[in-house]
Structures are given as structure tokens and as C-alpha cells.
Amino acid sequence: MLWRLRLPLLALTLLLGLPAVAQAGPPASAIFFYPWYSNMRHDGAYAHWTQGGHTPPFDVASQFYPLRGAYSSGDPGVLRAQMHDIAAAGIDEVVSSWWGQGSREDIRLRAVIRAAKRYHLRVGIQLEPYPQRSVDSVGADIVYLRSLGIRDVYVYRANDFGAEDWWPVTRQPNGMRLFAQTGRVGFAARAGFAGFYTYDILVYDGAKFGRMCEQARAAGILCAPSVGPGYEAEAATGDTRIKPRLNGGTYDSMWRAANDAGADVVTITSYNEWSEGTQIEPAGHGGRYESYDGAYGLHGRAAERAYLRRTKYWTQLTGR
């Protein structure tokens, strides 16, 4: 795996016979994105907003209420606006949640790619633990996703399988970067992944980033720790654990830790995982829901986009 990391992109393209794609270098920042929302107006039924027994449009499965309401991820206008948000925040890559071939998220992936391309964003996918997922099925997924132009695949719960089990997939010279979601950096390296990421901002806080990135450098793989604004999922899942936002203090501390650790890629959890309260997508500022009011000293309507604005601060400050 390591020899592929050391080859220049052009040499790799020629060696593997890949189509030459005009794009910037590898992304230095990436954000996890969920295209799984549906609503009555666009799709004929609600999906994901109803988690935990909620009844949209005004009662949704989140501690927060989206500024765009209970939207559909299948709405091209919504997708364009979301990609505009992400690009304006200086983020390089959208990592779209993907639940296997034929899933709703797969069907919508092409629309995500089109919308992202409009704003010169790269698209990766987070390969989720879909039913009957196996190393063999992931191998087939990689071939399929490569045909769509995907080059970065973030494998959630990579340690569902043993390190050696991954070799038939990770040792293939397919021109793709595979990241393992794990806190076990040695496992990711032994399994042949190009890098690791953490995703879970509850378990893997910024205090762990320095040690993890140091281990990754020693192993010759990429360090892509995940930063996030907070966590609050009780409304959707009943999980009573909370990582408070501290008016932006949590987000800043995690970004600072990732930069201090010398992360190769800063991954962001998340753009719009509303059920877990990790989102930075604009949120409303009134009613019975929580809001971003007070974040970075902003209030009312000015606070609705507080976390997107702060993301731009960090991506500009660090050159990401």
C-alpha cells in the first residue's frame, strides 16, 4: 500500500491506466454528508426525520431544527444549496454516506456528484455497514464506485473484519485511497489501508489526536482525525450522552488539536447528521428546539450559519 502513497498522482494515473481527471491535489479537509432524508412533498413519505417516533414536518428526530425544514435530499435545489454551503466554508471533499448498491443513498449518489461538481468539490463516500456486508462485497463496491469517479472511500467500522481479511481489497492497485474508521492505528496499517479516521467525536476527542497521528506517521499511513461541534442524540435514539457545543468551544478545540497533531486530512463530523446533533448545517433559532444562538458571540439569524462561518475560518487559517 505504501508504494502507492509515494507515487505522484500523474505517475499513478499513467501506471494504472486511469482517466486523467483535472482536479486539485488530495483534499486536506472532508465533511461527512447524509443524502438519506425524504419528505412527503418530494418523495411521498418521510425518511429519517421520523426516527424515534417523530412526526414531521414540525416534529423531527433532532434536538435542533434545520433552517431548511424537513427537506428531501432528493431535491436538486436542496443539494445545490448544501454544496454551496460546503464549498463556501472552504472544505475540499464531500464524503457521502453510502449503504450499498441499490440503496437510497446509492441512487442519490449521482445527484450528489453532479451538485458537488458544480462547486468544484471532490466526492468520496463513507461505506457503511449495510446488511450482509463482507470483504468480498466491499471489493465489488470499490470497482463500482471507481466507475463513478470516486477515489476516496472511508470504511466505517473497518474492524468488523480482521486485518488480514482486508488484504484482497486494500492491496489491489486500484488508484483509490481507502481509510479505516478505527482508533487502532496499527490495525489500519496492518490491514493495508491508506489511512485512518475516527468519526466518533465522543470516543475520540482531540486529546488523542497527537498520539494517533504520531503512530500513523510511524506506520506510513495518513492521519485523518474527525472534528465536530458537539453531540446530542436523545431526541432520535434515546442516547443520553452529550458532548456540549460550548458556544463553539468544542469545535474550536477539536480543530486546534487536529492541526497541532499535523493531521493529513481533517474530517468533519458532520454536515447534516441531525439525529446525532453533530451537524453544522444551518439551524433555526426559535421554538422548542435548541439552536446555535450564542455560538461565537452570534445571536438570532446571525447565529444560524455560525458553524459554517467558523469552518471557513479554520480552513483559511490552516490552508485546508
N, C-alpha and C positions, 0 to 999 in steps of 0.2 A: 504493500500500500504506500509506503513512504516514498518510493521512487517516483510515483505519480505526482506526489505533492511537490517534488523538487523540479519537475519539468516546467518550463514556461508554457503558458496557455497555448501559444501558437504551435509550439512543437508537439504538444499533446494532441491538438486538433489534427495536425498532419499525420501523426503516428497512428491515431485511431480511425482516421478517415471520417471524422465528424464534419458536419456542415459548419462553415465558418460563420459565426454569429457576431455581429457588430454590437458589442456591449462593453461596458466598463469592466474593470477587474473584479475579482471576487468581492462580494458585499462585506462591508465592515459592520453593518447593522441590519437586523432582520426582525420582523414582528410576526407573531402568531395570529392568524386570522381565521375566523369561523364563518363559512358560507352556508350554514345549516338552518338559518331562520326562514320560516314561511309564515305567511299571513292569509287571512280569508280573501282579501281583495285581489291579491295577485295569484295565489295558489289554490284557493278554495278551502283551505284549512290552515290552522296554526301549527307550527312545529317549533319546539324548544322554548318558546315563550310560555308554554303550558306546563313545563316541568314542575313537579311538586304540587300539582293540582290547581295551578293558577288559571285564570280565565281572562285572557286578553280581549280587547286591546288595552284596557286601562289597568288591568291586574296582570303583571308579568313576573316571570321567575327570576327576579333580581332584587337586590337591595336598592338598586338605582333604576332610574327610568331613562331610556335612550331619548336624546333630543329628537331623533327621527321617528320616535314612536315604535310600535311593534312592527318593524319593517320586514320585508321579504328580501333575502339575499339573492333571489332570482330576479329582482327588479334591476334592470340595467342602469337606471338613473341612480339608485342607491349605491350600486357598485362603483359607478364613476365618482360619486361624491366621496366614498370611502377611500378610493385610491388617490384622489386629490388630497385628502387629509394626510395620508401616509407619505406621499411624495413631498408635500409642503413641510412636513416635520423632518425632512432630511434623511428618511430611512431608505435603505438601498433595496431591501428584499421583503416581499410578502410571502409568508410561509402558510399556505392554505391547508387547513385540516382536511384529511382525506381518509375515507373509510372503505376503501377497496373499489375494485372495478364494478361499475353499475350502481354504486351508491348515489344518493342525492348529491353528496359533495363531489363525487366524480363527474356527474352530469353537469354540475355547475362550474367545474374547473376551467373549461374552455372560456367561459364568460369572464371568470376572474383573470385569466391570462390576457384576454382582449382589453379589459378595463385597465389592467396594470400597464400593459404596453403603451397605452395612450399617455401615461405619465412617466414612461421610461423606467418603470420598476421591474426588477427581476422577480421571478416567481419560483419559490420552492414549495415543497409540500411536507406536512407532518404526517407520516404514515402511522395511522392509529391502530390499536389492537382490535381490528374488526373480527367478527366471528370466523373461526377456523383459520385464522392467520397462522402461517407456518413460514419457515425459512424458504421453502420452495416457492410458496405463493408470493413472498416478498421478491424473490428473484424474478418471477414473471412480472410483478408490478414494476420493477425497475426498468425492464425492457419496454413496457407500455408507456411509462412516464417519460422515458428518454425520447420516445417518438413524439411526444407533445412539446419537447423543448425544455423539459425540467432537467436541471443539472444538480440541484441540492435537495437531498432527501433527509429529513430529520425523523429518525425512527423512535417513536415513543415506546417506552417500556422495552428497550432493546434487550434487557436482561431476562426477558421471558424465555430466552433460549441461551444455551451455553456459548462461550466464546468461540470454541472450535466449530460449533454448528454454523456460525456465520461465514466461515471461510469461503464456501462456494459462491456466496454473493459478494462479499467485500473484496475478494481477490480477483474479481473479474475486471479487466481493463476497459471499463465502460464509459470513461470520461465523466463520471459523476462523483460528487462528494457526498458521502454518507456519514451522518452524525448520529451517535448513540445517545439517547436520553438516559442518563445514569449519573450517579455520584461516584461511581467506581471507575476512575480514570484508567487504571491498569486493565480493567475488563475491556473497555473500549479499544485500547491499544492492542491487546491480545486478540480481540475479535476482528481486527483489521479495519476498523472504522477510521475515517479521515480525521474525525474529531468527536468531541462530546459536548452535550449541552445539558442543562439542569431542569429547565422548565418550571419546576415546583418552587415557588418563591417562599413557601412556608418552611419546607425542609432544608432548602439550600439558600441560606441567607448570605449576604455579602461577606461576612467574616470568613467564609470558607473559600472564597474565590482565589485568594492569593495562593493557598496551598494547592488547590486543584490546577490552576494554570501552571504552576511550577512543575507539577507532576506531568502535565500534558507536554510541556516543552522537553522534559527529560525523556519522554516516551516518543517524541517526534510527531505528535498529533496536535490538532487545532483545539484551542480553548474557546468555547462559546457559551459562557455562563449567562443565565437568564435574569433579567432585572424586571421589576414590576412595581406598580404603585401601591398595592395592598391586596388583601384577600378577605372576602366576606360572602359566604355561600349559603347561609342558613335558610334564606327565603326559597331557594331552589332545591337544596339537597338535605337540609336539616343539620349540616355540619356546623357546629358551634365554634369552631376555631376561627380566630380573627387575626389578621395582620393589619393593624390600623394604618391608614394613609398618612396621618400626622400632617395634614395640610401640605402634602408634597414631600415631607421629610423622608419618608420611606423610599420613595422613588429616587430622590437625590442620593441618598446614602448607598443604594444599590448600584447606581450608575458610577458613583465615585469609586466604589470598591472594584467594579469591573475594570475601570480604567487603570486604577492603581495596580491591579493584578496583571496588566498587559494583555488583556483578552484579545484574541484574534478577531472574533466576531462578538458583538453584544447582541444577544437575542432578547426580545421584549415580550413578556407575558402580561398582557396581551392587547391586541387592538379591540376585540369585542367579545370576550368570554364573559358575558353579562351574568351568567348563572353563578360564577365564582367570584364576581366582583373584582376581577383583575384588569378590567377594561380601561383604556384611555380614550375611547371613542367619546364624542361629546355627549354629555348627560344633561337632563333638565335640572331646574334649580328650585322647584317648588313642590307642594303637595306632601303626601305621606312618605315619599321616597327620600333616601339620602341623596346628597348632591356633592359637587366639588366645591361648594361655597367655602371660601377661606383659603383654598389652595393657593400658595404663592402670593397671598395677600389680595386675591381677586374675589369679587363678590357678584352675585346676581348673574346677569347674562355674560358678563366678562369671564366668569369662572367656568362656563360650560365647556370651553376648549382649553382649559388650563393645562392639562397634561399633554396635549398635543404641542402647545407652545413650549412647554418645558422640554419636551423631547427634542424640538428643534434647537433649543439652547445647548443641549448635550451633544447632539450630532455635529453642530457647528464648532463647539468648543474643542471637541476631540478629533475633529476632522473625519468623523464617521458619517 
